[in-house]
């Protein structure tokens, strides 16, 4: 997973979708709490990426 902090605007949609993985402190940018979340959280992480209004999050496949 990658975060572009230049794009992040602190909307916290990612934290709403996957609070175990993302944290957005008040008036700050996203922090990744778990850079390798378990497969059980995949749907939540995908939703966080999809609903980020700034498109600051990206899933990266490990090949």
mmCIF file as gemmi writes it, N, C-alpha and C atoms, coordinates in Angstrom:
data_model
loop_
_atom_site.group_PDB
_atom_site.id
_atom_site.type_symbol
_atom_site.label_atom_id
_atom_site.label_alt_id
_atom_site.label_comp_id
_atom_site.label_asym_id
_atom_site.label_entity_id
_atom_site.label_seq_id
_atom_site.pdbx_PDB_ins_code
_atom_site.Cartn_x
_atom_site.Cartn_y
_atom_site.Cartn_z
_atom_site.occupancy
_atom_site.B_iso_or_equiv
_atom_site.pdbx_formal_charge
_atom_site.auth_seq_id
_atom_site.auth_asym_id
_atom_site.pdbx_PDB_model_num
ATOM 1 N N . UNK Axp A 1 ? 0.845 -1.16 0 1 0 ? 1 A 1
ATOM 2 C CA . UNK Axp A 1 ? 0 0 0 1 0 ? 1 A 1
ATOM 3 C C . UNK Axp A 1 ? 0.895 1.23 0 1 0 ? 1 A 1
ATOM 4 N N . UNK Axp A 2 ? 0.474 2.245 -0.738 1 0 ? 2 A 1
ATOM 5 C CA . UNK Axp A 2 ? 1.22 3.49 -0.806 1 0 ? 2 A 1
ATOM 6 C C . UNK Axp A 2 ? 0.307 4.662 -0.502 1 0 ? 2 A 1
ATOM 7 N N . UNK Axp A 3 ? 0.888 5.698 0.085 1 0 ? 3 A 1
ATOM 8 C CA . UNK Axp A 3 ? 0.171 6.933 0.37 1 0 ? 3 A 1
ATOM 9 C C . UNK Axp A 3 ? 0.956 8.088 -0.245 1 0 ? 3 A 1
ATOM 10 N N . UNK Axp A 4 ? 0.254 8.936 -0.96 1 0 ? 4 A 1
ATOM 11 C CA . UNK Axp A 4 ? 0.862 10.152 -1.484 1 0 ? 4 A 1
ATOM 12 C C . UNK Axp A 4 ? 0.448 11.287 -0.544 1 0 ? 4 A 1
ATOM 13 N N . UNK Axp A 5 ? 1.35 11.653 0.349 1 0 ? 5 A 1
ATOM 14 C CA . UNK Axp A 5 ? 1.025 12.678 1.345 1 0 ? 5 A 1
ATOM 15 C C . UNK Axp A 5 ? 0.834 14.057 0.729 1 0 ? 5 A 1
ATOM 16 N N . UNK Axp A 6 ? 1.352 14.262 -0.468 1 0 ? 6 A 1
ATOM 17 C CA . UNK Axp A 6 ? 1.114 15.529 -1.162 1 0 ? 6 A 1
ATOM 18 C C . UNK Axp A 6 ? -0.351 15.64 -1.593 1 0 ? 6 A 1
ATOM 19 N N . UNK Axp A 7 ? -0.983 14.497 -1.858 1 0 ? 7 A 1
ATOM 20 C CA . UNK Axp A 7 ? -2.394 14.494 -2.263 1 0 ? 7 A 1
ATOM 21 C C . UNK Axp A 7 ? -3.351 14.45 -1.07 1 0 ? 7 A 1
ATOM 22 N N . UNK Axp A 8 ? -2.928 13.822 0.016 1 0 ? 8 A 1
ATOM 23 C CA . UNK Axp A 8 ? -3.801 13.661 1.188 1 0 ? 8 A 1
ATOM 24 C C . UNK Axp A 8 ? -4.254 15.019 1.709 1 0 ? 8 A 1
ATOM 25 N N . UNK Axp A 9 ? -5.566 15.12 1.949 1 0 ? 9 A 1
ATOM 26 C CA . UNK Axp A 9 ? -6.14 16.36 2.468 1 0 ? 9 A 1
ATOM 27 C C . UNK Axp A 9 ? -6.755 16.167 3.859 1 0 ? 9 A 1
ATOM 28 N N . UNK Axp A 10 ? -6.582 14.984 4.426 1 0 ? 10 A 1
ATOM 29 C CA . UNK Axp A 10 ? -7.052 14.734 5.786 1 0 ? 10 A 1
ATOM 30 C C . UNK Axp A 10 ? -8.545 14.538 5.935 1 0 ? 10 A 1
ATOM 31 N N . UNK Axp A 11 ? -9.224 14.064 4.886 1 0 ? 11 A 1
ATOM 32 C CA . UNK Axp A 11 ? -10.67 13.852 4.954 1 0 ? 11 A 1
ATOM 33 C C . UNK Axp A 11 ? -11.057 12.714 5.906 1 0 ? 11 A 1
ATOM 34 N N . UNK Axp A 12 ? -10.143 11.774 6.125 1 0 ? 12 A 1
ATOM 35 C CA . UNK Axp A 12 ? -10.324 10.644 7.042 1 0 ? 12 A 1
ATOM 36 C C . UNK Axp A 12 ? -11.324 9.596 6.57 1 0 ? 12 A 1
ATOM 37 N N . UNK Axp A 13 ? -11.646 9.577 5.302 1 0 ? 13 A 1
ATOM 38 C CA . UNK Axp A 13 ? -12.519 8.513 4.786 1 0 ? 13 A 1
ATOM 39 C C . UNK Axp A 13 ? -11.852 7.156 4.958 1 0 ? 13 A 1
ATOM 40 N N . UNK Axp A 14 ? -10.546 7.112 4.802 1 0 ? 14 A 1
ATOM 41 C CA . UNK Axp A 14 ? -9.814 5.857 4.962 1 0 ? 14 A 1
ATOM 42 C C . UNK Axp A 14 ? -9.95 5.325 6.385 1 0 ? 14 A 1
ATOM 43 N N . UNK Axp A 15 ? -9.871 6.221 7.35 1 0 ? 15 A 1
ATOM 44 C CA . UNK Axp A 15 ? -10.016 5.813 8.749 1 0 ? 15 A 1
ATOM 45 C C . UNK Axp A 15 ? -11.426 5.31 9.031 1 0 ? 15 A 1
ATOM 46 N N . UNK Axp A 16 ? -12.42 5.915 8.421 1 0 ? 16 A 1
ATOM 47 C CA . UNK Axp A 16 ? -13.795 5.451 8.589 1 0 ? 16 A 1
ATOM 48 C C . UNK Axp A 16 ? -13.975 4.044 8.022 1 0 ? 16 A 1
ATOM 49 N N . UNK Axp A 17 ? -13.331 3.774 6.894 1 0 ? 17 A 1
ATOM 50 C CA . UNK Axp A 17 ? -13.478 2.468 6.236 1 0 ? 17 A 1
ATOM 51 C C . UNK Axp A 17 ? -12.622 1.381 6.883 1 0 ? 17 A 1
ATOM 52 N N . UNK Axp A 18 ? -11.411 1.74 7.316 1 0 ? 18 A 1
ATOM 53 C CA . UNK Axp A 18 ? -10.488 0.736 7.871 1 0 ? 18 A 1
ATOM 54 C C . UNK Axp A 18 ? -9.711 1.327 9.053 1 0 ? 18 A 1
ATOM 55 N N . UNK Axp A 19 ? -10.378 1.501 10.197 1 0 ? 19 A 1
ATOM 56 C CA . UNK Axp A 19 ? -9.724 2.133 11.343 1 0 ? 19 A 1
ATOM 57 C C . UNK Axp A 19 ? -8.567 1.33 11.932 1 0 ? 19 A 1
ATOM 58 N N . UNK Axp A 20 ? -8.517 0.044 11.634 1 0 ? 20 A 1
ATOM 59 C CA . UNK Axp A 20 ? -7.405 -0.776 12.124 1 0 ? 20 A 1
ATOM 60 C C . UNK Axp A 20 ? -6.132 -0.52 11.326 1 0 ? 20 A 1
ATOM 61 N N . UNK Axp A 21 ? -6.288 0.08 10.142 1 0 ? 21 A 1
ATOM 62 C CA . UNK Axp A 21 ? -5.164 0.25 9.218 1 0 ? 21 A 1
ATOM 63 C C . UNK Axp A 21 ? -4.745 1.716 9.079 1 0 ? 21 A 1
ATOM 64 N N . UNK Axp A 22 ? -5.72 2.636 9.14 1 0 ? 22 A 1
ATOM 65 C CA . UNK Axp A 22 ? -5.438 4.053 8.905 1 0 ? 22 A 1
ATOM 66 C C . UNK Axp A 22 ? -5.84 4.908 10.098 1 0 ? 22 A 1
ATOM 67 N N . UNK Axp A 23 ? -5.087 5.984 10.287 1 0 ? 23 A 1
ATOM 68 C CA . UNK Axp A 23 ? -5.422 6.966 11.304 1 0 ? 23 A 1
ATOM 69 C C . UNK Axp A 23 ? -5.19 8.348 10.692 1 0 ? 23 A 1
ATOM 70 N N . UNK Axp A 24 ? -6.133 9.257 10.926 1 0 ? 24 A 1
ATOM 71 C CA . UNK Axp A 24 ? -5.987 10.629 10.46 1 0 ? 24 A 1
ATOM 72 C C . UNK Axp A 24 ? -6.238 11.545 11.652 1 0 ? 24 A 1
ATOM 73 N N . UNK Axp A 25 ? -5.151 11.974 12.294 1 0 ? 25 A 1
ATOM 74 C CA . UNK Axp A 25 ? -5.309 12.896 13.419 1 0 ? 25 A 1
ATOM 75 C C . UNK Axp A 25 ? -5.932 14.214 12.956 1 0 ? 25 A 1
ATOM 76 N N . UNK Axp A 26 ? -6.611 14.874 13.848 1 0 ? 26 A 1
ATOM 77 C CA . UNK Axp A 26 ? -7.283 16.136 13.527 1 0 ? 26 A 1
ATOM 78 C C . UNK Axp A 26 ? -6.302 17.121 12.885 1 0 ? 26 A 1
ATOM 79 N N . UNK Axp A 27 ? -6.707 17.652 11.745 1 0 ? 27 A 1
ATOM 80 C CA . UNK Axp A 27 ? -5.935 18.644 10.979 1 0 ? 27 A 1
ATOM 81 C C . UNK Axp A 27 ? -4.576 18.131 10.518 1 0 ? 27 A 1
ATOM 82 N N . UNK Axp A 28 ? -4.457 16.807 10.34 1 0 ? 28 A 1
ATOM 83 C CA . UNK Axp A 28 ? -3.208 16.224 9.845 1 0 ? 28 A 1
ATOM 84 C C . UNK Axp A 28 ? -3.502 15.307 8.677 1 0 ? 28 A 1
ATOM 85 N N . UNK Axp A 29 ? -2.466 14.632 8.217 1 0 ? 29 A 1
ATOM 86 C CA . UNK Axp A 29 ? -2.594 13.709 7.094 1 0 ? 29 A 1
ATOM 87 C C . UNK Axp A 29 ? -2.599 12.277 7.596 1 0 ? 29 A 1
ATOM 88 N N . UNK Axp A 30 ? -2.949 11.369 6.708 1 0 ? 30 A 1
ATOM 89 C CA . UNK Axp A 30 ? -3.097 9.962 7.049 1 0 ? 30 A 1
ATOM 90 C C . UNK Axp A 30 ? -1.791 9.349 7.558 1 0 ? 30 A 1
ATOM 91 N N . UNK Axp A 31 ? -1.956 8.446 8.515 1 0 ? 31 A 1
ATOM 92 C CA . UNK Axp A 31 ? -0.863 7.599 9.007 1 0 ? 31 A 1
ATOM 93 C C . UNK Axp A 31 ? -1.295 6.163 8.796 1 0 ? 31 A 1
ATOM 94 N N . UNK Axp A 32 ? -0.395 5.354 8.312 1 0 ? 32 A 1
ATOM 95 C CA . UNK Axp A 32 ? -0.692 3.929 8.153 1 0 ? 32 A 1
ATOM 96 C C . UNK Axp A 32 ? -0.293 3.225 9.442 1 0 ? 32 A 1
ATOM 97 N N . UNK Axp A 33 ? -1.263 2.592 10.073 1 0 ? 33 A 1
ATOM 98 C CA . UNK Axp A 33 ? -1.018 1.879 11.322 1 0 ? 33 A 1
ATOM 99 C C . UNK Axp A 33 ? -0.505 0.467 11.067 1 0 ? 33 A 1
ATOM 100 N N . UNK Axp A 34 ? -0.918 -0.114 9.961 1 0 ? 34 A 1
ATOM 101 C CA . UNK Axp A 34 ? -0.528 -1.484 9.619 1 0 ? 34 A 1
ATOM 102 C C . UNK Axp A 34 ? -0.221 -1.521 8.127 1 0 ? 34 A 1
ATOM 103 N N . UNK Axp A 35 ? 1.048 -1.505 7.765 1 0 ? 35 A 1
ATOM 104 C CA . UNK Axp A 35 ? 1.439 -1.46 6.352 1 0 ? 35 A 1
ATOM 105 C C . UNK Axp A 35 ? 1.223 -2.787 5.642 1 0 ? 35 A 1
ATOM 106 N N . UNK Axp A 36 ? 1.039 -3.855 6.413 1 0 ? 36 A 1
ATOM 107 C CA . UNK Axp A 36 ? 0.751 -5.169 5.833 1 0 ? 36 A 1
ATOM 108 C C . UNK Axp A 36 ? -0.452 -5.769 6.55 1 0 ? 36 A 1
ATOM 109 N N . UNK Axp A 37 ? -1.643 -5.191 6.317 1 0 ? 37 A 1
ATOM 110 C CA . UNK Axp A 37 ? -2.83 -5.684 7.025 1 0 ? 37 A 1
ATOM 111 C C . UNK Axp A 37 ? -3.173 -7.113 6.619 1 0 ? 37 A 1
ATOM 112 N N . UNK Axp A 38 ? -3.818 -7.848 7.511 1 0 ? 38 A 1
ATOM 113 C CA . UNK Axp A 38 ? -4.194 -9.223 7.206 1 0 ? 38 A 1
ATOM 114 C C . UNK Axp A 38 ? -5.234 -9.282 6.088 1 0 ? 38 A 1
ATOM 115 N N . UNK Axp A 39 ? -5.29 -10.406 5.446 1 0 ? 39 A 1
ATOM 116 C CA . UNK Axp A 39 ? -6.235 -10.621 4.344 1 0 ? 39 A 1
ATOM 117 C C . UNK Axp A 39 ? -7.679 -10.398 4.795 1 0 ? 39 A 1
ATOM 118 N N . UNK Axp A 40 ? -7.947 -10.63 6.064 1 0 ? 40 A 1
ATOM 119 C CA . UNK Axp A 40 ? -9.303 -10.435 6.59 1 0 ? 40 A 1
ATOM 120 C C . UNK Axp A 40 ? -9.763 -8.974 6.513 1 0 ? 40 A 1
ATOM 121 N N . UNK Axp A 41 ? -8.832 -8.04 6.361 1 0 ? 41 A 1
ATOM 122 C CA . UNK Axp A 41 ? -9.173 -6.617 6.26 1 0 ? 41 A 1
ATOM 123 C C . UNK Axp A 41 ? -9.112 -6.107 4.828 1 0 ? 41 A 1
ATOM 124 N N . UNK Axp A 42 ? -8.906 -6.986 3.878 1 0 ? 42 A 1
ATOM 125 C CA . UNK Axp A 42 ? -8.73 -6.563 2.486 1 0 ? 42 A 1
ATOM 126 C C . UNK Axp A 42 ? -9.916 -5.739 1.966 1 0 ? 42 A 1
ATOM 127 N N . UNK Axp A 43 ? -11.137 -6.166 2.234 1 0 ? 43 A 1
ATOM 128 C CA . UNK Axp A 43 ? -12.316 -5.425 1.745 1 0 ? 43 A 1
ATOM 129 C C . UNK Axp A 43 ? -12.346 -4.007 2.31 1 0 ? 43 A 1
ATOM 130 N N . UNK Axp A 44 ? -12.011 -3.862 3.585 1 0 ? 44 A 1
ATOM 131 C CA . UNK Axp A 44 ? -12.01 -2.546 4.21 1 0 ? 44 A 1
ATOM 132 C C . UNK Axp A 44 ? -10.923 -1.644 3.607 1 0 ? 44 A 1
ATOM 133 N N . UNK Axp A 45 ? -9.747 -2.219 3.377 1 0 ? 45 A 1
ATOM 134 C CA . UNK Axp A 45 ? -8.646 -1.454 2.79 1 0 ? 45 A 1
ATOM 135 C C . UNK Axp A 45 ? -8.99 -1.047 1.357 1 0 ? 45 A 1
ATOM 136 N N . UNK Axp A 46 ? -9.564 -1.958 0.589 1 0 ? 46 A 1
ATOM 137 C CA . UNK Axp A 46 ? -9.978 -1.621 -0.778 1 0 ? 46 A 1
ATOM 138 C C . UNK Axp A 46 ? -11.02 -0.503 -0.773 1 0 ? 46 A 1
ATOM 139 N N . UNK Axp A 47 ? -11.942 -0.534 0.181 1 0 ? 47 A 1
ATOM 140 C CA . UNK Axp A 47 ? -12.948 0.526 0.286 1 0 ? 47 A 1
ATOM 141 C C . UNK Axp A 47 ? -12.284 1.854 0.651 1 0 ? 47 A 1
ATOM 142 N N . UNK Axp A 48 ? -11.302 1.816 1.532 1 0 ? 48 A 1
ATOM 143 C CA . UNK Axp A 48 ? -10.589 3.038 1.907 1 0 ? 48 A 1
ATOM 144 C C . UNK Axp A 48 ? -9.902 3.656 0.691 1 0 ? 48 A 1
ATOM 145 N N . UNK Axp A 49 ? -9.284 2.828 -0.121 1 0 ? 49 A 1
ATOM 146 C CA . UNK Axp A 49 ? -8.624 3.316 -1.341 1 0 ? 49 A 1
ATOM 147 C C . UNK Axp A 49 ? -9.665 3.883 -2.301 1 0 ? 49 A 1
ATOM 148 N N . UNK Axp A 50 ? -10.745 3.155 -2.49 1 0 ? 50 A 1
ATOM 149 C CA . UNK Axp A 50 ? -11.792 3.557 -3.44 1 0 ? 50 A 1
ATOM 150 C C . UNK Axp A 50 ? -12.47 4.865 -3.034 1 0 ? 50 A 1
ATOM 151 N N . UNK Axp A 51 ? -12.707 5.058 -1.75 1 0 ? 51 A 1
ATOM 152 C CA . UNK Axp A 51 ? -13.468 6.225 -1.294 1 0 ? 51 A 1
ATOM 153 C C . UNK Axp A 51 ? -12.611 7.43 -0.909 1 0 ? 51 A 1
ATOM 154 N N . UNK Axp A 52 ? -11.3 7.337 -1.056 1 0 ? 52 A 1
ATOM 155 C CA . UNK Axp A 52 ? -10.442 8.485 -0.757 1 0 ? 52 A 1
ATOM 156 C C . UNK Axp A 52 ? -10.74 9.596 -1.761 1 0 ? 52 A 1
ATOM 157 N N . UNK Axp A 53 ? -11.286 10.738 -1.305 1 0 ? 53 A 1
ATOM 158 C CA . UNK Axp A 53 ? -11.65 11.803 -2.236 1 0 ? 53 A 1
ATOM 159 C C . UNK Axp A 53 ? -10.457 12.432 -2.947 1 0 ? 53 A 1
ATOM 160 N N . UNK Axp A 54 ? -9.288 12.352 -2.34 1 0 ? 54 A 1
ATOM 161 C CA . UNK Axp A 54 ? -8.093 12.95 -2.943 1 0 ? 54 A 1
ATOM 162 C C . UNK Axp A 54 ? -7.293 11.942 -3.775 1 0 ? 54 A 1
ATOM 163 N N . UNK Axp A 55 ? -7.723 10.68 -3.755 1 0 ? 55 A 1
ATOM 164 C CA . UNK Axp A 55 ? -7.001 9.608 -4.467 1 0 ? 55 A 1
ATOM 165 C C . UNK Axp A 55 ? -5.551 9.5 -3.99 1 0 ? 55 A 1
ATOM 166 N N . UNK Axp A 56 ? -5.36 9.643 -2.69 1 0 ? 56 A 1
ATOM 167 C CA . UNK Axp A 56 ? -4.021 9.628 -2.107 1 0 ? 56 A 1
ATOM 168 C C . UNK Axp A 56 ? -3.522 8.226 -1.766 1 0 ? 56 A 1
ATOM 169 N N . UNK Axp A 57 ? -4.423 7.24 -1.782 1 0 ? 57 A 1
ATOM 170 C CA . UNK Axp A 57 ? -4.05 5.869 -1.43 1 0 ? 57 A 1
ATOM 171 C C . UNK Axp A 57 ? -3.995 4.987 -2.666 1 0 ? 57 A 1
ATOM 172 N N . UNK Axp A 58 ? -3.086 4.007 -2.612 1 0 ? 58 A 1
ATOM 173 C CA . UNK Axp A 58 ? -2.962 3.095 -3.739 1 0 ? 58 A 1
ATOM 174 C C . UNK Axp A 58 ? -2.537 1.733 -3.23 1 0 ? 58 A 1
ATOM 175 N N . UNK Axp A 59 ? -3.193 0.691 -3.727 1 0 ? 59 A 1
ATOM 176 C CA . UNK Axp A 59 ? -2.78 -0.666 -3.416 1 0 ? 59 A 1
ATOM 177 C C . UNK Axp A 59 ? -1.676 -1.056 -4.385 1 0 ? 59 A 1
ATOM 178 N N . UNK Axp A 60 ? -0.647 -1.684 -3.853 1 0 ? 60 A 1
ATOM 179 C CA . UNK Axp A 60 ? 0.479 -2.132 -4.664 1 0 ? 60 A 1
ATOM 180 C C . UNK Axp A 60 ? 0.604 -3.631 -4.475 1 0 ? 60 A 1
ATOM 181 N N . UNK Axp A 61 ? 0.568 -4.36 -5.574 1 0 ? 61 A 1
ATOM 182 C CA . UNK Axp A 61 ? 0.693 -5.81 -5.46 1 0 ? 61 A 1
ATOM 183 C C . UNK Axp A 61 ? 2.154 -6.171 -5.333 1 0 ? 61 A 1
ATOM 184 N N . UNK Axp A 62 ? 2.403 -7.147 -4.476 1 0 ? 62 A 1
ATOM 185 C CA . UNK Axp A 62 ? 3.771 -7.632 -4.278 1 0 ? 62 A 1
ATOM 186 C C . UNK Axp A 62 ? 4.004 -8.791 -5.222 1 0 ? 62 A 1
ATOM 187 N N . UNK Axp A 63 ? 4.842 -8.58 -6.194 1 0 ? 63 A 1
ATOM 188 C CA . UNK Axp A 63 ? 5.113 -9.634 -7.195 1 0 ? 63 A 1
ATOM 189 C C . UNK Axp A 63 ? 6.43 -10.283 -6.961 1 0 ? 63 A 1
